[in-house]
Amino acid sequence: MDISSRLMKIVEMVPVSDTVADIGTDHGYVLIELLKRKKIRRGIASDNKAMPLEKARRNAAAENVAHLMDFRLGSGFETMKKGEANGAVIAGMGGILISELLESAAEVIRGLDFILLQPAQNPEILRKYLYEHHYKVIEEELVREDRRYYEYLMVKYDPTQSLRLGNHLDYVVGDLLLRKKHPILKEYLTSKITELEEIKDKIQLTSENAKRKSQEIDQKINELRGVRDGSTG
């Protein structure tokens, strides 16, 4: 079974565990690969659509691991009870939706050793939510696939974790990525700068509000350039 580099990074990052839940499992590839590699003993495949869940079931049967998986139809963590899993994966959803799923599942989440998050959009919004709701960031990764960049955040809810109110830069790039000077961090930051420049180019400076918006974008661009040019190799 061939899986994308985006999903393979998830497989690599998940620690050896007893039971892991994949929220929004889609075709079930992550859990199937984890089971084949014997990194987990059991998997809980959860999705809010019946068709992807059935595809996951068929894929698991084809790889002879279906007997090691539970297939559950429902939204987010509502298919789970506290203590059923050691960890969870949420990949391919937007940062806003992931934040909402975490917010609605406090009881289940407090029983998890880790949650591996891979937002498809709005990673800044997700990171802001994590910083402001007692989540400890254990590990961060970056992957480039088909000209897109994907962020990965391994987190754990920790009520003793200090709340952190940051600025734009804190939410765009994580501390752990900066500390280890991730090999594709520089090009990732360049892509973020390009996105902001494209947004700025579309602003028509016909009002004070538009001019202020343009200046704010300039400030963000300069901050990102400073990090890119000063903190990466």
C-alpha positions in Angstrom: 0.0 0.0 0.0 1.5 3.3 -1.1 0.7 6.4 1.0 1.7 10.0 0.5 4.7 11.6 2.1 2.2 13.8 4.0 0.6 10.8 5.7 3.9 8.9 6.0 5.2 11.7 8.3 2.3 11.0 10.6 3.1 7.3 10.7 6.7 8.2 11.6 5.8 10.7 14.3 3.2 8.5 16.2 5.0 6.9 19.1 4.6 3.2 19.9 1.2 3.0 21.6 -1.5 0.6 22.6 -4.5 2.2 20.9 -4.6 5.3 18.6 -7.8 7.0 17.2 -7.8 8.6 13.7 -10.4 11.3 13.7 -11.6 11.9 10.1 -9.9 8.7 9.0 -10.9 9.0 5.4 -9.4 5.9 3.8 -7.8 4.6 6.9 -4.3 4.6 5.5 -2.6 6.0 8.6 -4.0 3.4 11.0 -3.4 0.6 8.6 0.3 1.5 8.2 0.7 1.9 11.9 -0.7 -1.6 12.5 1.4 -3.1 9.7 4.5 -1.6 11.3 3.3 -2.9 14.8 3.6 0.7 16.2 0.1 0.3 17.7 -1.9 -2.7 18.9 -5.4 -1.4 17.9 -6.8 1.5 15.9 -10.1 3.4 16.1 -11.1 4.7 12.7 -13.7 7.5 13.1 -15.3 9.5 10.3 -18.5 11.5 10.0 -19.3 10.1 6.5 -20.2 6.5 5.9 -18.6 6.1 2.5 -15.0 6.9 3.6 -15.5 4.7 6.6 -16.5 1.8 4.4 -13.5 2.4 2.2 -11.3 2.3 5.3 -12.9 -1.0 6.3 -12.2 -2.5 2.8 -8.6 -1.2 2.8 -8.0 -2.6 6.2 -9.4 -6.0 5.1 -7.2 -6.0 2.1 -4.2 -5.5 4.3 -5.3 -8.1 6.9 -5.6 -5.7 9.8 -9.4 -5.1 9.9 -9.7 -7.3 13.0 -7.4 -4.9 14.8 -9.6 -1.8 14.1 -12.9 -0.4 15.2 -14.9 1.6 12.6 -17.1 4.3 14.1 -19.4 6.7 12.4 -19.7 10.1 14.0 -18.2 13.6 14.3 -15.0 14.4 15.9 -14.4 12.7 19.3 -18.0 12.0 19.9 -17.4 8.4 18.9 -15.0 7.9 21.8 -15.0 7.7 25.6 -12.2 8.8 27.9 -9.5 6.2 28.3 -10.3 4.2 25.1 -7.1 5.4 23.4 -3.6 6.5 24.3 -3.4 9.0 21.4 -5.2 10.5 18.5 -4.5 11.8 15.0 -6.4 14.6 13.3 -5.1 15.3 9.8 -6.3 17.0 6.7 -8.8 19.3 8.3 -8.6 23.1 8.6 -7.1 24.7 11.7 -10.5 26.3 12.6 -12.3 22.9 12.5 -9.6 21.2 14.5 -9.8 23.8 17.1 -13.5 23.4 17.4 -13.2 19.6 17.7 -10.6 20.0 20.5 -12.9 22.5 22.3 -15.9 20.1 22.2 -14.0 17.1 23.5 -12.3 18.2 26.8 -13.1 15.0 28.7 -11.7 12.6 26.1 -8.7 14.8 25.4 -7.6 14.9 29.0 -7.1 11.1 28.9 -4.8 11.2 25.9 -1.0 11.0 26.0 -0.7 12.8 22.7 -2.6 14.3 19.9 -0.9 14.6 16.5 -2.4 17.5 14.4 -1.8 18.2 10.7 -3.9 21.2 9.6 -4.6 21.5 5.9 -5.4 25.3 6.3 -5.1 28.0 8.9 -2.3 26.5 11.0 -1.8 29.9 12.6 -5.3 29.8 14.0 -4.8 26.3 15.4 -1.5 27.3 17.0 -3.1 30.3 18.6 -5.8 28.1 20.1 -3.3 25.6 21.5 -1.2 28.4 23.1 -4.3 29.8 24.7 -5.8 26.6 26.0 -3.1 24.8 28.0 -1.6 22.6 25.3 2.0 21.6 25.5 3.7 21.3 22.1 5.9 18.2 22.2 7.1 18.1 18.7 6.7 19.9 15.4 7.5 19.0 11.8 7.2 20.3 8.3 6.7 18.4 5.0 6.6 19.7 1.4 4.4 17.7 -1.0 3.3 18.8 -4.5 4.4 22.4 -3.9 2.4 22.6 -0.6 3.7 22.8 2.9 2.2 20.9 5.8 2.7 21.5 9.5 2.6 18.9 12.1 2.1 19.5 15.8 2.3 16.8 18.5 0.6 18.2 21.5 -0.7 17.1 24.9 -3.3 18.9 27.1 -1.6 20.0 30.3 -3.5 22.1 32.8 -0.2 23.3 34.3 0.9 24.7 30.9 1.0 28.5 31.1 -1.3 30.3 28.7 0.7 32.1 26.0 -0.5 35.2 24.2 1.6 35.8 21.2 1.8 37.9 18.1 1.5 37.0 14.4 5.0 35.6 14.2 4.5 33.3 17.1 1.5 31.7 15.4 3.1 31.4 12.0 6.3 29.5 13.0 6.7 27.3 16.0 9.5 27.5 18.5 10.6 23.9 18.0 10.9 24.4 14.2 13.1 27.4 14.8 15.3 25.7 17.5 16.1 22.8 15.3 16.5 24.9 12.2 14.3 22.6 10.2 15.8 22.0 6.7 12.8 23.3 4.8 11.9 26.1 7.3 13.6 28.8 5.2 11.6 27.9 2.0 8.4 27.6 4.1 8.8 31.1 5.4 9.5 32.3 1.9 6.2 30.8 0.8 4.4 32.6 3.7 6.0 35.9 2.6 4.9 35.3 -1.0 1.3 34.7 0.2 1.3 38.0 2.1 2.8 39.9 -0.8 0.0 38.5 -3.1 -2.6 39.6 -0.6 -1.1 43.1 -0.4 -1.0 43.4 -4.2 -4.8 43.0 -4.3 -5.4 45.8 -1.8 -6.7 49.0 -3.4 -5.4 51.9 -1.4 -8.5 53.9 -1.7 -9.2 54.4 2.0 -7.4 54.9 5.3 -8.5 51.4 6.4 -7.0 49.9 3.2 -3.7 51.8 3.8 -3.6 50.6 7.4 -4.2 47.0 6.3 -1.3 47.3 3.7 1.0 48.6 6.5 0.1 45.7 8.8 0.9 43.3 6.0 4.3 45.1 5.4 5.1 44.6 9.1 4.3 40.9 9.0 6.4 40.5 5.9 9.4 42.2 7.5 9.0 40.1 10.6 9.0 36.9 8.6 12.0 38.0 6.5 13.9 38.8 9.7 13.3 35.2 11.0 14.0 33.6 7.7 17.3 35.5 7.1 18.5 35.5 10.7 17.5 32.2 12.2 17.8 29.7 9.5 20.8 28.4 7.7 
